[in-house]
Amino acid sequence: MLITTEEIKNYLLKVPPLPESVRKSLLYLKEGELKKAAMEADKDLILKKQIYSFVNSAYFSLSKRVDDTIQLFSLIGVERVKALIYSYLVTLLIPEKWGIFNIDFKSFQATFMMEFEKFMKFEFNEKIYKKYAEIGAIVPVAVCVCDMLFASKKEKVDIVLNATSMEYGILLKRLTGISLFELAAEIAKIWEMEDEKIKILKKSECNECKDEISALIHFLFFYITSKPQFLDINSLIEFKPECLNLIPKTYERIINDS
C-alpha cells in the first residue's frame, strides 16, 4: 500500500500541540498586549532566538541590533510577530533527514513569508496583509509533511512515479483525497489558527478559484517553487492558471519583472 488517509491521520496525531508559552503569547497578541506577549515568548529560548535572528537580519534593515524582546515586538508589530511565531512552530516539523526533497528549507520558508508579505500588500493593501500575515508562515509546513509521508514509502512511490506521468502533488491527492494546502490547513487547526484562515488555506488548491487570497497563495507557491533553488518541490503543486484571474496586479508585476 502507498500513502493512506489513515497514515496522514496518525501523523497529525503526533504533531505537537502549541507549547504553553507560545499559546499564551499568541493569546496576548490577539488582545494587543505586546508586553505580556513578549514576556511569554522570552520563556521559550528557541522561539526567542529565532525571532532575534530574523528581526536582526538584513530583511528588516535595523540601524542597530536589538536584543530586547519587548522592543522587538514593538518594532515589528503584532501581525509580523504572529507570523514569526508560526514560522517557529513550522521548524518543529522539519525532518531530521530529508528523504525526498533536496532544498534549503529554511531559505524556502523565509522566501515564502517575504513574498507573501510583498504581494499581499501589492495586490490588496497593508491592512489585509496584517490580518492574514501568519498564513504565509504556515504554508511551508506542508512540504515537511509531504517529505515524511513519501519518504516512508520511497521505493513504491518511485515505481509509481516512473511508470506514470503523475507527480507528487497529484499522487498525494489521488491516494488520499488531501492536497498540499489541506495538509497545511490541518496543521494550522492543530496550532489553533482561526477558522477563517484555515478555510483560506484549504481553498488554496484552487479547484475552484473563488477566494482572492487563496488564489495568491496558490500562485506564489507555484512561482517560488519554479525558481531553480526550489524546483525540487514544484512537483507538489498542480498549477491552476485560473487563479490568475483573481490576482491581476500580482500576475502583471511578475510577468513584467521576468
N, C-alpha and C positions, 0 to 999 in steps of 0.2 A: 504493500500500500504506500502511496505517496502522502502528501500532507492532507490532513483531515481537519474538519471543524473542531473535532474533539481535541486534537493536539493544540490547536490555537487556544481553545478554552483552558486547557491545562497550563499553557504558557502564561496566559493572562492571570491565572490564579497565583502565579509565582511572582508577578510584578509587585515590587514593594510598595506599600501604601505611602502616603505623604508622611515624612518624618514630622514629629510633633512641632519642632521649632519652625519648620517650613510651613506647616498648616497655619500656625499662629501668625507668622509673618504675612502670609497671603491674606488672612482674615483682616489684619490691621491695615494692610494696603487697600483692601476694599472699602475700609472705613476712612481712608485718608490719613491714618495715623502713622506717618513716616517714621517718627522717632521710635515708637513702640515696635514697628516692623523691623527697623534696623537693629534694635536690641535683641530681637528674636533671631534674626539672621546671624548675628555675632556668635550665637551658641553652636552653630554648625560650621566648624572650621573649614571644611572643604567648600561649602557654599560661599563662605566669606572670601576664601582665596580666589574662587572663580570670578566672583563679582569684581574684586580688586583688579585681577588680571585683565578682565575685559574693559573695565572703565578706564584703566590707565594705559590702554592700548592706543595705537595711532588713530583708530577709528573715532575716538572721542576728542582727540587733539587738545587735551587739557594743558594749560600753560605750566602746571607743575603737578607732581604726583600727589594724590590724595590718599591718606591712609586712615580716614575716619569714616566708619560705615554710615553714620547719620548724615554726614556731609555729602558722601557719595550718593545716598538715596535722594537727598535734596537736589543735587546737581542734575541727575538724570531723570528724575520724576517717577511717579507711581507706575506708569504703564511700562516703561523700559525695565524697571526693577522686576515687575511680574514676569516679563519675558525672560530676563536673566535667570530668575528662579526656576522657570520651567526648562530652560536650556540646561541648567544644572541637573535637574531630575532626569533629563534625557541621557546625560552621561552615565547615570547609574545602570543603564541597559546596554551600554556599548560592550560588545563581545570582547572577552579577553584575547581571543584569537579569531580573526575574521576567516570564515570558511568559504565564502563565495565572492564577495565584492572586494576589490582592491582599490580603495580610495583613502585619502586623508579625511576621515570622517569629521573631525573637529573643524577642519577647513570648510567642508561642505556645510556643516551646521552654522558656522559663522556667516558664510556667504548667503545661505538661505535667509537667515534673520535680517541681514543688512539689505538684501534685495527686496525682501518683503516690506521692510520699513520704507525704502525709497519709492517703490511703485505703489504702495498703498497711499502714500501722501500724494504722489503724482496723479494717480487715477482718480482718487477720491479727495481726501484732504487730511490734514494732520489730526483733526478730531476723530475721524473714522479710524485712522491707524491706531491712535491711542486706545480706542475702545476695544480693538481686537489684536493688540500687539503680541500677546502670548501665543496666538495661533501660529505665528511664524516661527516660534521657538520649538513647538512640539511636533510639527510635521516631520522633521528628520528622524524622529524616533522609529518610524515605520521601517526605515532602512535597516536598523538594528534588528528589529523583529524578523524581517524577511530573511536576513542573513542567517539567523539562528534556525529558522524553520527549514530553509532549503539546505543548509549545511548538514543537518541531521539526516538528510536523505540524498546526499550529493550524488552518489553513483546512479541511483534510479532517476533522479531529476535530469542528470546529464544525458542519460539514454533517451528520455522522452524529448528533451530539447533538440538533441541531434537528429532525432527521427521525424521531427515535425518542424513547422515554421513558427511555433509558439515561442514567446519569450517569457521571462519570469513573471511579469505582471499579469499576463493573460493566463498563464498556468495557475497562478495563485487564485485568480477569480474563478476559473473553471473547476478547480478542485474543491474549493471551499465556499464559493459564493461571496467571499470577502475581498475587498480591494485594498490596495496600499493605503488609501486615505481613511478607509473604515478601520483599519488596524490602528492608525494614529488616533482616531476618534475613541476607540475602546480604551487606549492608554489614557487619553485625556479624561475619560469618565472616571477611571480608577483614581486619577490625581485631582478629581473634584473640580474640573473646569466647568464653567456654566453651560447649561443645556443648549443655549443659542449657539455657542461657539462649537460645541460638539456636533451640532447639526450642520454647521457650515463645513466642518471637516469631512463629514460623511458625504456631503454633496459634491465634494471636490473631485470625485471621479468623473463627474460631468457626463453621466449617461444622458441626462437631460440638463443642459446648461441653462439654468434659470436664475442662479444666485451669482451676483457680480463678484463677491469676494471669493466664493468657491472657484469661479472661473479664473480669477487671478492666481490663486494657489495652484490650480492645475497647470496653467501656462508657465508659471515661474519654475515649478518642479521640472517640467519638460525643458524649458530654456536653460536652466542652470546645469541640468544633467546632460545637456548637449555639448557642454564645454569639454575639451579633451581630458582635463584632470578628473572629471566626474562621469565620464562616458560609461563607465562600468555599471552604473546604476540606472542609466537611461532605459534599460530593458524592463524596469519595474513599472513603467507607465505606458499605457496605450493612449497616445495623444488624441484628443478630440478637438479638431480645428474650430468647431462651432463655438468654443469658449471665447474665441477672439472677438465675436460679435458683441460681447458684453464688456470688453475692456479695450476699446478702440485706441485710447490715448497711449496705453502701455504698448500695444502692438505696433503702433506707428513709431513710437520713440525707439523701440528696439530694432525695428526694420531700418530706420534711418541711421542708426548708430552702427549697423552691421557693415 
